[in-house]
Amino acid sequence: MELGQPLSISATIQYLPKHRVGEGLGLRLSANRLTQLLSPLLVGGIAELVSMKGIFYLVGFILCVGSGKLRGLPDGDEE
C-alpha cells in the first residue's frame, strides 16, 4: 500500500461535508482507477514514439522541473 492512499482518503473525509463523503470517495477511487488504466497506455505510446532513451530524458526533465517547483514552496514558517 502506498502512503498517498490513506492521506487522500483522510483529506477527502475531512474536507467534504458529511452528506457528500461517499460521493467524494467514489470519485477519488474512479480517478485512481482511470489513471491506472491510462498511464501505461500513455507511457507505452510515448516510448513507442521516442524510444527508451527518450523516455529516460523525459522522466529526468519532469523530475528536474518538479524539484525546482518544490524548492520554491514556502516552509510555512513565514508570516
ABEGO torsion letter per residue (X at the ends): XBAAAAAAAAAAAAABBAAAAAAAAAAAAAAAAAAAAAAAAAAAAAAAAAEAAAAAAAAAAAAAAAAAAAAABBAGABX
